[in-house]
């Protein structure tokens, strides 16, 4: 049974992710997951072909076509509801969900030349990334992954191994022990980012525990 909120609304209802012009990458990831959960992402990603003459279709083919048309309309509706009025105006003439999705990407990322410049900037940011002393490992890895996700969304297939190697060479000296152990005992081509971060977290907790142990008083 679905639970109710204070105003009586069904708390199990998932609201459509909303994009108002800020943090497109965050919205895009959430919207893609939302559309997958609704069974609509395939038609957004791949689209579908409208037959030139549906009068020649069999009953079964016509039934399948109508189902795809409903899916298409539902997906387009979700995207339209997920953007502000300003961005709705930019996709208002799109007849398919695929067109609307690609129009939003083009609007935010710009044309091919702009995308190339943005990608070069992101690669440079990734190359120059370094952990600062005051950061915790989760904070730093989040910073790394934000740039990695942007690079991937711009069409560059940066691998997990590249990300793992980048983290290993850019953390502060207090993690040097874990870096050495990892490089000596792990196959970096198979080591996942999640596993690596887990090792750093364990080291961080152990270090915090030892640093906060009461010290014996010397007599």
MOWOKA-V253691 format. One record per run of one state. SS is the DSSP state (alpha for helix, beta for strand, coil for the rest). FROM is the first residue (numbers start at 1). TO is the last residue. If there is no record, write none. Layout:
# MOWOKA-V253691
SS	FROM	TO
SS	FROM	TO
This chain:
# MOWOKA-V253691
coil	1	3
beta	4	4
coil	5	9
beta	10	10
coil	11	18
beta	19	19
coil	20	23
alpha	24	37
coil	38	40
alpha	41	46
coil	47	53
alpha	54	56
coil	57	58
alpha	59	81
coil	82	82
beta	83	83
coil	84	84
alpha	85	91
coil	92	96
alpha	97	109
coil	110	111
alpha	112	128
coil	129	136
alpha	137	153
coil	154	159
alpha	160	170
coil	171	172
alpha	173	185
coil	186	192
alpha	193	211
coil	212	219
